[in-house]
């Protein structure tokens, strides 16, 4: 009995390492293909539309509500110390440095990542990818690369839109509803937020964009070609993207702080 | 063909919006004009010490916001900080011997400029300078003043200590 358990454990460790290695090799392949894929920009534009423009409404709506909640919570908290004037700097910093990139990445994994994974998985299941290989078209170059790059380009833009809408959402609640002075709101925000803070958020969102897009295209491309396999690939995309975004967020924050 | 045109249009709009958002995030850290614009009139005041006063901070009388700090500069003629205020035009009856002081809202709050009305019969006009100003209180100075005055009190207190114990 213990021998069987140890064998099972060893097997699962081996599988995990295999998956990790396979991810790394796939990432290296995508990195190698990037300059060539950027040359065929039309395909990338189409995918920026799919991954970015179609995620715009959900991103903006979430940004507005996250900002409004920050406005309410921040006001309530700061009021206890009599410093509700610093609401602007508190909300802007938390949106720019944390919530903007992280929440956008989670939404992106749910909205665009699943779409990518299931699309590629279905192409695999219906032998479209195999057909391309028969026609001597490299499916990674023709299908995977534009989708990957579309995601990588869209993510930072979505995160920036999220943060901007969030700041206005917080302003809406804090200034219009709770009566924080609008001059204090903006001037304190401007006093506290520095260029490096904005860049920290942008860098984070770029890293999350690469991570989420990589997971989505990898899981879709390597899915088991059955209906169940496509479903599993979609689920794994969300789970792996979300967990890796949160892990990466901790590491990036620890490095940059 | 039409299909790809709409896709390109949507993508273009999305990318434009994304870069506009980035631009907003980057530029919000620099100074930005406030909604007051050309409405109202300007006053100036010079201060020894402005503490944490920033452009955009409110100008208030008895707690009512009547304008904003428009700009802050250093005046090398007087070697003092020169603060330009923009007062809303409806508040046009501020006596010209009023005083201005830099105050703090709450313990950790932002600083603002308070105006206390004087008793003059003539009022401030556009471009006037407030003559009587009170600098921002710097906490370190306050503490050191308090400590020195305490130390000065201690020395004669030794002689009188016996009297109080008797």
Interface residues (C-beta under 8 A of the other chain):
Chain A: X45 X46 X48 X49 X52 X53 X56 X81 X82 X83 X84 X85 X86 X92 X96 X154 X156 X157 X158 X160 X161 X163 X164 X165 X167 X181 X183 X184 X186 X187 X188 X189 X190 X191 X193 X194 X195 X198 X201 X202
Chain B: X4 X7 X8 X10 X11 X13 X14 X15 X17 X18 X19 X21 X22 X24 X25 X26 X28 X29 X30 X31 X32 X34 X52 X54 X55 X56 X57 X58 X65 X68 X105 X106 X107 X108 X109 X110 X112
